[in-house]
Amino acid sequence: MLQGSFDRDASNTLILMIALALSPILGAAGYSLLYMLGGGGLGVAILIFIVAKMFGK
């Protein structure tokens, strides 16, 4: 019974760590996506993604 609860806790911790690791990437992708939806080009969207990732957004 204790082993089952440990697996569940480890699984929740793993999911949280993955979510925290992906949040800067998804945040930077958000700025690029907004630019693309506004009619911008792919090259500038990639540049915005790189700059936003460098600033940690």
VMD Tcl script that builds the backbone (N, CA, C; Angstrom):
set m [mol new atoms 171]
animate dup $m
set s [atomselect $m all]
$s set {name element resname resid chain x y z} {
  {N N MET 1 A 0.819 -1.189 0.000}
  {CA C MET 1 A 0.000 0.000 0.000}
  {C C MET 1 A 0.871 1.263 0.000}
  {N N LEU 2 A 1.937 1.270 0.769}
  {CA C LEU 2 A 2.825 2.420 0.775}
  {C C LEU 2 A 3.523 2.594 -0.571}
  {N N GLN 3 A 3.846 1.489 -1.206}
  {CA C GLN 3 A 4.515 1.565 -2.504}
  {C C GLN 3 A 3.624 2.259 -3.530}
  {N N GLY 4 A 2.327 1.970 -3.517}
  {CA C GLY 4 A 1.402 2.596 -4.456}
  {C C GLY 4 A 1.315 4.095 -4.267}
  {N N SER 5 A 1.290 4.546 -3.010}
  {CA C SER 5 A 1.215 5.981 -2.764}
  {C C SER 5 A 2.530 6.668 -3.148}
  {N N PHE 6 A 3.647 5.977 -2.978}
  {CA C PHE 6 A 4.929 6.545 -3.386}
  {C C PHE 6 A 4.970 6.734 -4.895}
  {N N ASP 7 A 4.490 5.764 -5.647}
  {CA C ASP 7 A 4.470 5.880 -7.105}
  {C C ASP 7 A 3.605 7.053 -7.549}
  {N N ARG 8 A 2.488 7.245 -6.883}
  {CA C ARG 8 A 1.595 8.348 -7.229}
  {C C ARG 8 A 2.276 9.684 -6.924}
  {N N ASP 9 A 2.953 9.776 -5.787}
  {CA C ASP 9 A 3.658 11.010 -5.440}
  {C C ASP 9 A 4.801 11.284 -6.416}
  {N N ALA 10 A 5.546 10.239 -6.771}
  {CA C ALA 10 A 6.643 10.396 -7.720}
  {C C ALA 10 A 6.111 10.815 -9.085}
  {N N SER 11 A 4.993 10.257 -9.471}
  {CA C SER 11 A 4.386 10.601 -10.756}
  {C C SER 11 A 3.924 12.058 -10.758}
  {N N ASN 12 A 3.309 12.514 -9.671}
  {CA C ASN 12 A 2.873 13.915 -9.580}
  {C C ASN 12 A 4.067 14.854 -9.601}
  {N N THR 13 A 5.139 14.473 -8.925}
  {CA C THR 13 A 6.346 15.293 -8.923}
  {C C THR 13 A 6.943 15.372 -10.315}
  {N N LEU 14 A 6.965 14.254 -11.031}
  {CA C LEU 14 A 7.501 14.234 -12.387}
  {C C LEU 14 A 6.678 15.132 -13.308}
  {N N ILE 15 A 5.378 15.066 -13.209}
  {CA C ILE 15 A 4.504 15.905 -14.040}
  {C C ILE 15 A 4.740 17.387 -13.728}
  {N N LEU 16 A 4.884 17.726 -12.451}
  {CA C LEU 16 A 5.138 19.108 -12.059}
  {C C LEU 16 A 6.480 19.582 -12.603}
  {N N MET 17 A 7.502 18.747 -12.517}
  {CA C MET 17 A 8.826 19.136 -13.019}
  {C C MET 17 A 8.814 19.343 -14.525}
  {N N ILE 18 A 8.097 18.501 -15.256}
  {CA C ILE 18 A 7.996 18.660 -16.708}
  {C C ILE 18 A 7.262 19.954 -17.045}
  {N N ALA 19 A 6.182 20.240 -16.323}
  {CA C ALA 19 A 5.418 21.465 -16.571}
  {C C ALA 19 A 6.271 22.708 -16.305}
  {N N LEU 20 A 7.062 22.677 -15.227}
  {CA C LEU 20 A 7.923 23.815 -14.921}
  {C C LEU 20 A 9.042 23.971 -15.944}
  {N N ALA 21 A 9.528 22.863 -16.470}
  {CA C ALA 21 A 10.596 22.935 -17.470}
  {C C ALA 21 A 10.077 23.470 -18.804}
  {N N LEU 22 A 8.839 23.155 -19.133}
  {CA C LEU 22 A 8.280 23.576 -20.420}
  {C C LEU 22 A 7.689 24.980 -20.402}
  {N N SER 23 A 7.436 25.544 -19.234}
  {CA C SER 23 A 6.761 26.839 -19.183}
  {C C SER 23 A 7.525 27.968 -19.883}
  {N N PRO 24 A 8.865 28.079 -19.760}
  {CA C PRO 24 A 9.539 29.158 -20.513}
  {C C PRO 24 A 9.448 28.957 -22.021}
  {N N ILE 25 A 9.506 27.713 -22.462}
  {CA C ILE 25 A 9.417 27.424 -23.899}
  {C C ILE 25 A 8.036 27.798 -24.419}
  {N N LEU 26 A 7.004 27.400 -23.678}
  {CA C LEU 26 A 5.647 27.712 -24.119}
  {C C LEU 26 A 5.366 29.207 -24.026}
  {N N GLY 27 A 5.954 29.887 -23.043}
  {CA C GLY 27 A 5.791 31.332 -22.940}
  {C C GLY 27 A 6.419 32.048 -24.126}
  {N N ALA 28 A 7.610 31.633 -24.503}
  {CA C ALA 28 A 8.285 32.230 -25.653}
  {C C ALA 28 A 7.520 31.920 -26.940}
  {N N ALA 29 A 6.983 30.716 -27.031}
  {CA C ALA 29 A 6.207 30.351 -28.217}
  {C C ALA 29 A 4.924 31.179 -28.289}
  {N N GLY 30 A 4.397 31.579 -27.147}
  {CA C GLY 30 A 3.181 32.391 -27.116}
  {C C GLY 30 A 3.380 33.737 -27.801}
  {N N TYR 31 A 4.518 34.386 -27.538}
  {CA C TYR 31 A 4.804 35.665 -28.200}
  {C C TYR 31 A 4.910 35.486 -29.710}
  {N N SER 32 A 5.568 34.415 -30.128}
  {CA C SER 32 A 5.711 34.157 -31.561}
  {C C SER 32 A 4.359 33.870 -32.199}
  {N N LEU 33 A 3.523 33.132 -31.497}
  {CA C LEU 33 A 2.200 32.801 -32.016}
  {C C LEU 33 A 1.334 34.057 -32.165}
  {N N LEU 34 A 1.416 34.948 -31.186}
  {CA C LEU 34 A 0.662 36.202 -31.296}
  {C C LEU 34 A 1.113 37.012 -32.507}
  {N N TYR 35 A 2.413 37.029 -32.742}
  {CA C TYR 35 A 2.922 37.749 -33.913}
  {C C TYR 35 A 2.414 37.115 -35.200}
  {N N MET 36 A 2.442 35.787 -35.257}
  {CA C MET 36 A 1.976 35.083 -36.464}
  {C C MET 36 A 0.479 35.321 -36.691}
  {N N LEU 37 A -0.304 35.319 -35.626}
  {CA C LEU 37 A -1.743 35.555 -35.761}
  {C C LEU 37 A -2.023 36.985 -36.221}
  {N N GLY 38 A -1.121 37.903 -35.918}
  {CA C GLY 38 A -1.269 39.283 -36.355}
  {C C GLY 38 A -0.836 39.501 -37.796}
  {N N GLY 39 A -0.458 38.449 -38.488}
  {CA C GLY 39 A -0.101 38.554 -39.895}
  {C C GLY 39 A 1.389 38.659 -40.145}
  {N N GLY 40 A 2.198 38.391 -39.134}
  {CA C GLY 40 A 3.647 38.495 -39.286}
  {C C GLY 40 A 4.239 37.303 -40.016}
  {N N GLY 41 A 5.500 37.424 -40.356}
  {CA C GLY 41 A 6.193 36.365 -41.083}
  {C C GLY 41 A 6.857 35.352 -40.162}
  {N N LEU 42 A 7.199 34.223 -40.728}
  {CA C LEU 42 A 7.784 33.125 -39.966}
  {C C LEU 42 A 9.176 33.475 -39.440}
  {N N GLY 43 A 9.985 34.151 -40.244}
  {CA C GLY 43 A 11.343 34.486 -39.819}
  {C C GLY 43 A 11.363 35.367 -38.581}
  {N N VAL 44 A 10.524 36.385 -38.566}
  {CA C VAL 44 A 10.467 37.284 -37.411}
  {C C VAL 44 A 9.870 36.556 -36.210}
  {N N ALA 45 A 8.921 35.663 -36.434}
  {CA C ALA 45 A 8.345 34.888 -35.341}
  {C C ALA 45 A 9.420 34.016 -34.681}
  {N N ILE 46 A 10.304 33.442 -35.477}
  {CA C ILE 46 A 11.404 32.634 -34.928}
  {C C ILE 46 A 12.354 33.533 -34.144}
  {N N LEU 47 A 12.630 34.722 -34.672}
  {CA C LEU 47 A 13.493 35.663 -33.964}
  {C C LEU 47 A 12.876 36.080 -32.627}
  {N N ILE 48 A 11.591 36.359 -32.619}
  {CA C ILE 48 A 10.897 36.716 -31.369}
  {C C ILE 48 A 10.985 35.562 -30.381}
  {N N PHE 49 A 10.813 34.338 -30.855}
  {CA C PHE 49 A 10.899 33.158 -29.994}
  {C C PHE 49 A 12.277 33.079 -29.342}
  {N N ILE 50 A 13.322 33.282 -30.133}
  {CA C ILE 50 A 14.702 33.172 -29.614}
  {C C ILE 50 A 14.972 34.280 -28.596}
  {N N VAL 51 A 14.576 35.506 -28.914}
  {CA C VAL 51 A 14.810 36.629 -27.994}
  {C C VAL 51 A 14.014 36.450 -26.708}
  {N N ALA 52 A 12.770 36.051 -26.805}
  {CA C ALA 52 A 11.949 35.841 -25.613}
  {C C ALA 52 A 12.518 34.720 -24.748}
  {N N LYS 53 A 13.048 33.685 -25.400}
  {CA C LYS 53 A 13.662 32.576 -24.654}
  {C C LYS 53 A 14.927 33.050 -23.946}
  {N N MET 54 A 15.685 33.935 -24.580}
  {CA C MET 54 A 16.888 34.465 -23.947}
  {C C MET 54 A 16.554 35.307 -22.722}
  {N N PHE 55 A 15.463 36.059 -22.796}
  {CA C PHE 55 A 15.039 36.880 -21.662}
  {C C PHE 55 A 14.303 36.061 -20.609}
  {N N GLY 56 A 14.025 34.806 -20.900}
  {CA C GLY 56 A 13.367 33.935 -19.929}
  {C C GLY 56 A 11.881 34.148 -19.812}
  {N N LYS 57 A 11.255 34.647 -20.842}
  {CA C LYS 57 A 9.811 34.877 -20.818}
  {C C LYS 57 A 9.075 33.654 -21.280}
}
mol reanalyze $m
mol bondsrecalc $m
mol representation Tube
mol addrep $m
